[in-house]
Amino acid sequence: MPRRKKTSSDDQAAEVMITSPDQPSPPKDAGSIDASEFEFLSVGLLQGREAKFQAIFTHEVINEIHAHGKTSMDAEICGVLVGNLYRDSHGPYLRIHASIRGDSAESHNAQVTFKAETWQHIQETMERDHARARIVGWYHTHPGFGIFLSGMDLFIQDNFFNLPWQIAMVYDPQAEEDGVFIWRNEKSERETRLTEPPAHVAEPQENALAAISMPDAADGITSRTWVLAGILFVASFGLTYALITAVRAVG
Ligand SMILES: [Zn+2]
């Protein structure tokens, strides 16, 4: 018996979307993103903001990813990045305000994989806690072996995070370094990670101290962390100096 022909154009469109094997996927290029469809939200004065698609993290989510990474100093761990797309006068940008730990992800020596249970946990957390946000990328760690995307990482990026605005972040908890990878012309390119300044602005002398000890992170850390960073920095020059600085910073 022949199938009844659908009459509504909406139905036909829906059928084509489901059955067509030649549905073109959007180019893997953040430069192809049409900013006009996103809400306008100014980022204010943000160091490093350029006239192109960029990824902007809250400093809380950076702290959370680093904390997760440091729970495993030898085996890799992973999770997903949660956020939304916006535009400002510079164009489209991604704001990452949360992350979900892939706690049931299995680590095989050097490489992470997302298991079915991990995805289920992520989907449930998205529905429960982040109903108005999207999965905008993933993060994982390279304990002691630096910031790059391996062949397996590129496979994951290409198959699960292949929308033009989806990104990858790699964190090395031993070197305490991280990097962000953005789709540019079908390739994942490493780019500057922008971080929102904290709501509480650090005191000038704390800023000066942190600028000496942590130049890469001088874009958004709470004042308490500034003090800790300062203490760690001067500790290498002698306990006496460290104590004096700690007393000064606290007082
Ligand atoms: Zn990797």
Residues whose N, C-alpha, C, O or C-beta is under 5 A from the ligand:
A	BS01	ZN	T141 F148 S150 D153
